[in-house]
């Protein structure tokens, strides 16, 4: 009877040792798979994990065990398609969401479009393009409206009823203006150095062209009014007919 009890205790001890060895193997496999996934920048397939932990490791069992272990935690193990990855628990995602302002420099096209709307509002896209001399990209107006500086102001009652745009109260607040009457004039912009040298050169050329045109008109008027001239050409006296 005593020998039987000893044999039973020996079997129990061997069984406990076997279970401990199995658990050690499982723990080692889980740790290896866990470390591999944690260090990976991208989700991994079972085959990709085996390239790191070895073919002898039962990766699928390790993944299932890890999935259960991480289920109640803030970080969970998820399978997407045939790939595995760690991610934040869905119910905690709101804790990590942060809103931040992203400063973006307004492009030259955006600045020109905003200036045209501010000085000529309400204006349509076609009118903006006529002033700028180039087409206005749809994204330019979108950026201005997203910033809260420009708004749709209805439609012009002409054929096609084009949408017209105007500035907003937020535009005035942002630029420290009481009203559009406080917008700086050309002289103010020149004094502040806000006009591009190219713009100044173009303005000078336009003024010179206008002056030349006015001079030509005055000269033509003088030629028409001067006696003995017709169509700007001096006529010789013709002999009287008999």
Backbone torsions as a table, in degrees:
resi	resn	phi	psi	omega
1	UNK	NA	-41.5	179.7
2	UNK	-64.8	-42.5	179.2
3	UNK	-61.1	-37.0	-179.5
4	UNK	-64.6	-41.7	179.9
5	UNK	-65.2	-41.1	179.7
6	UNK	-62.8	-42.9	179.9
7	UNK	-63.1	-41.3	179.1
8	UNK	-63.3	-42.1	179.4
9	UNK	-64.6	-36.5	179.4
10	UNK	-65.2	-41.0	178.8
11	UNK	-65.2	-38.4	179.5
12	UNK	-64.4	-43.2	179.7
13	UNK	-63.0	-42.6	179.0
14	UNK	-64.4	-38.4	179.1
15	UNK	-65.7	-40.5	178.5
16	UNK	-65.0	-40.4	179.2
17	UNK	-64.4	-40.1	179.6
18	UNK	-63.6	-44.4	179.5
19	UNK	-63.0	-39.1	178.9
20	UNK	-64.5	-41.1	178.7
21	UNK	-64.2	-41.8	178.8
22	UNK	-63.0	-43.4	180.0
23	UNK	-64.5	-37.5	178.2
24	UNK	-63.0	-41.4	179.4
25	UNK	-64.8	-44.0	179.2
26	UNK	-62.8	-44.5	179.4
27	UNK	-62.3	-41.3	179.5
28	UNK	-64.6	-39.8	178.8
29	UNK	-66.0	-44.7	179.6
30	UNK	-61.7	-43.3	-179.0
31	UNK	-63.6	-40.0	-179.2
32	UNK	-66.8	-45.4	179.4
33	UNK	-65.7	-41.5	179.8
34	UNK	-60.8	-45.8	-179.6
35	UNK	-64.3	-39.1	-179.4
36	UNK	-64.4	-46.6	179.2
37	UNK	-65.7	-38.3	-177.8
38	UNK	-65.4	-36.2	-177.4
39	UNK	-83.3	-12.8	-176.6
40	UNK	-80.0	138.6	177.7
41	UNK	-78.5	-23.2	-176.5
42	UNK	-126.3	156.2	174.3
43	UNK	-56.2	149.9	-174.0
44	UNK	-125.8	148.6	173.7
45	UNK	-87.0	168.9	177.6
46	UNK	-60.6	-41.8	-179.3
47	UNK	-63.0	-39.4	179.7
48	UNK	-67.9	-37.3	178.3
49	UNK	-64.7	-39.2	-178.7
50	UNK	-63.8	-26.2	177.9
51	UNK	-63.6	-23.9	-179.0
52	UNK	-98.8	-41.1	-173.7
53	UNK	-93.7	-14.7	179.4
54	UNK	102.5	156.6	-178.4
55	UNK	-71.7	-22.4	-176.3
56	UNK	-74.1	-17.8	-176.4
57	UNK	-82.0	133.5	175.9
58	UNK	-81.8	86.6	-173.6
59	UNK	-64.3	-40.7	-177.9
60	UNK	-61.6	-44.4	178.9
61	UNK	-65.5	-40.0	179.2
62	UNK	-63.4	-39.5	179.5
63	UNK	-66.4	-41.5	179.2
64	UNK	-64.3	-40.8	179.1
65	UNK	-66.1	-42.0	178.8
66	UNK	-65.2	-36.5	179.7
67	UNK	-61.7	-40.9	178.5
68	UNK	-70.2	-39.7	-179.0
69	UNK	-63.2	-39.6	-174.6
70	UNK	-87.4	-8.6	-173.9
71	UNK	-54.4	-43.0	-178.5
72	UNK	-87.0	2.4	-173.4
73	UNK	-92.3	174.8	178.6
74	UNK	-73.1	-25.4	174.7
75	UNK	-111.7	132.7	-177.4
76	UNK	-123.0	158.0	176.3
77	UNK	-98.9	122.0	-175.8
78	UNK	-121.4	148.4	175.3
79	UNK	-111.1	123.1	177.4
80	UNK	-120.3	110.2	-172.7
81	UNK	69.2	-120.6	176.0
82	UNK	-110.6	17.8	-177.1
83	UNK	-117.6	147.4	-177.7
84	UNK	-115.2	146.0	178.5
85	UNK	-161.5	157.1	173.9
86	UNK	-89.6	143.9	176.5
87	UNK	-151.8	164.9	177.7
88	UNK	-67.5	141.0	176.9
89	UNK	-58.0	137.5	-174.1
90	UNK	-58.5	-38.5	-176.2
91	UNK	-73.9	-5.9	179.0
92	UNK	-110.2	3.7	-175.2
93	UNK	-61.9	-30.4	-177.9
94	UNK	-66.1	-24.6	-179.7
95	UNK	-70.6	-25.0	-175.9
96	UNK	-98.7	-5.2	-178.6
97	UNK	-79.6	125.3	178.5
98	UNK	-130.7	133.6	176.5
99	UNK	-93.5	135.2	178.5
100	UNK	-139.8	148.3	179.4
101	UNK	-85.0	133.8	178.9
102	UNK	-110.4	114.9	-179.1
103	UNK	-81.8	125.7	178.6
104	UNK	-126.5	133.4	179.6
105	UNK	-75.2	131.6	179.3
106	UNK	-73.2	132.3	-178.5
107	UNK	-68.9	165.5	177.6
108	UNK	-60.3	-42.0	178.3
109	UNK	-60.9	-39.9	179.0
110	UNK	-65.2	-42.0	179.7
111	UNK	-64.9	-42.2	179.7
112	UNK	-65.1	-43.2	179.8
113	UNK	-63.8	-42.8	178.9
114	UNK	-62.9	-41.5	-180.0
115	UNK	-64.0	-41.8	180.0
116	UNK	-63.5	-43.7	179.5
117	UNK	-64.2	-42.6	-177.3
118	UNK	-65.0	-39.4	-175.9
119	UNK	-87.6	-20.3	-174.0
120	UNK	-124.6	8.5	-173.5
121	UNK	-60.2	151.7	-6.1
122	UNK	-81.3	142.0	-177.8
123	UNK	-132.5	152.8	177.0
124	UNK	-94.8	169.4	177.7
125	UNK	-59.8	-41.7	-179.3
126	UNK	-62.4	-39.5	179.1
127	UNK	-67.7	-38.0	176.5
128	UNK	-62.9	-43.6	180.0
129	UNK	-65.4	-35.4	179.0
130	UNK	-66.1	-37.0	-180.0
131	UNK	-74.3	-43.6	-178.3
132	UNK	-76.1	-29.3	-178.6
133	UNK	86.0	3.5	177.7
134	UNK	-139.7	163.6	179.2
135	UNK	-70.9	148.6	177.7
136	UNK	-97.7	121.2	178.2
137	UNK	-68.3	142.9	-179.4
138	UNK	-60.0	-34.6	-179.7
139	UNK	-64.0	-27.9	179.9
140	UNK	-63.9	-48.6	178.1
141	UNK	-66.7	-34.7	178.6
142	UNK	-61.6	-42.6	-179.8
143	UNK	-63.5	-43.1	-179.5
144	UNK	-65.5	-38.6	178.4
145	UNK	-72.5	-35.4	177.6
146	UNK	-64.4	-35.8	177.7
147	UNK	-71.6	-14.4	179.4
148	UNK	85.2	13.7	-177.8
149	UNK	-94.6	-21.6	-176.6
150	UNK	-129.5	145.9	-179.8
151	UNK	-140.1	152.5	171.0
152	UNK	-67.3	135.1	-176.5
153	UNK	-118.4	29.3	178.5
154	UNK	103.3	-158.6	-178.6
155	UNK	-130.8	143.1	178.5
156	UNK	-79.6	136.0	-176.7
157	UNK	-82.1	70.2	175.3
158	UNK	-134.9	167.8	178.5
159	UNK	-52.6	131.5	-177.0
160	UNK	91.5	-18.4	-179.9
161	UNK	40.9	65.3	-178.3
162	UNK	-68.3	149.9	177.5
163	UNK	-71.5	138.1	178.4
164	UNK	-115.3	155.3	-173.5
165	UNK	-124.2	150.8	178.2
166	UNK	-145.4	166.2	178.4
167	UNK	-81.0	168.8	-177.8
168	UNK	-114.8	171.4	175.2
169	UNK	-63.7	-32.2	178.6
170	UNK	-66.0	-32.4	175.9
171	UNK	-61.8	-46.0	179.3
172	UNK	-62.9	-43.1	-179.7
173	UNK	-63.5	-44.7	-177.1
174	UNK	-61.9	-38.6	-176.8
175	UNK	-98.3	10.0	174.3
176	UNK	66.7	39.4	-178.2
177	UNK	-110.1	141.2	174.4
178	UNK	-78.2	-38.5	178.2
179	UNK	-157.1	177.5	179.5
180	UNK	-67.5	-18.2	177.1
181	UNK	-65.3	-20.6	-179.5
182	UNK	-85.2	-0.5	177.8
183	UNK	-61.3	137.9	-178.6
184	UNK	-67.3	147.9	175.9
185	UNK	-87.7	-177.9	-178.9
186	UNK	-60.2	-44.5	-178.6
187	UNK	-62.6	-39.1	179.0
188	UNK	-65.0	-40.7	179.7
189	UNK	-66.6	-38.4	177.8
190	UNK	-64.5	-44.3	-178.3
191	UNK	-63.6	-33.6	-180.0
192	UNK	-83.0	-5.8	-179.5
193	UNK	71.0	26.7	-177.6
194	UNK	-92.5	-7.7	177.8
195	UNK	-90.0	132.6	178.9
196	UNK	-65.8	140.9	176.4
197	UNK	-53.3	-34.5	178.3
198	UNK	-65.5	-40.3	178.0
199	UNK	-62.7	-41.4	179.3
200	UNK	-64.8	-40.7	179.1
201	UNK	-63.9	-42.5	178.4
202	UNK	-64.4	-40.2	178.5
203	UNK	-62.7	-41.5	178.5
204	UNK	-62.9	-42.7	178.5
205	UNK	-62.6	-40.2	178.9
206	UNK	-64.7	-41.1	178.6
207	UNK	-64.2	-42.2	178.8
208	UNK	-64.4	-39.5	178.7
209	UNK	-64.6	-39.7	178.0
210	UNK	-64.6	-41.1	179.2
211	UNK	-64.2	-43.2	177.9
212	UNK	-62.4	-40.2	179.7
213	UNK	-64.5	-42.3	178.4
214	UNK	-64.4	-39.7	179.1
215	UNK	-64.5	-41.0	178.8
216	UNK	-64.3	-39.4	179.4
217	UNK	-65.8	-41.2	178.7
218	UNK	-64.7	-41.2	179.5
219	UNK	-64.9	-40.2	178.9
220	UNK	-65.7	-38.4	178.5
221	UNK	-65.5	-38.9	178.1
222	UNK	-64.7	-41.1	-179.6
223	UNK	-63.0	-38.7	-178.1
224	UNK	-69.5	-38.0	-175.2
225	UNK	-81.9	-18.5	-177.3
226	UNK	-74.0	130.5	179.8
227	UNK	-62.0	146.3	177.7
228	UNK	82.2	5.9	178.5
229	UNK	-118.4	141.7	176.7
230	UNK	-138.3	123.9	-176.9
231	UNK	57.6	33.2	176.5
232	UNK	79.7	10.2	-178.7
233	UNK	-122.5	128.9	179.0
234	UNK	-72.4	126.5	-177.4
235	UNK	-98.0	138.2	175.5
236	UNK	-77.6	150.5	178.1
237	UNK	-66.1	128.2	179.4
238	UNK	-89.4	144.3	179.3
239	UNK	-65.0	146.3	179.7
240	UNK	-68.5	144.7	179.8
241	UNK	-78.8	147.9	-177.2
242	UNK	-68.0	NA	NA
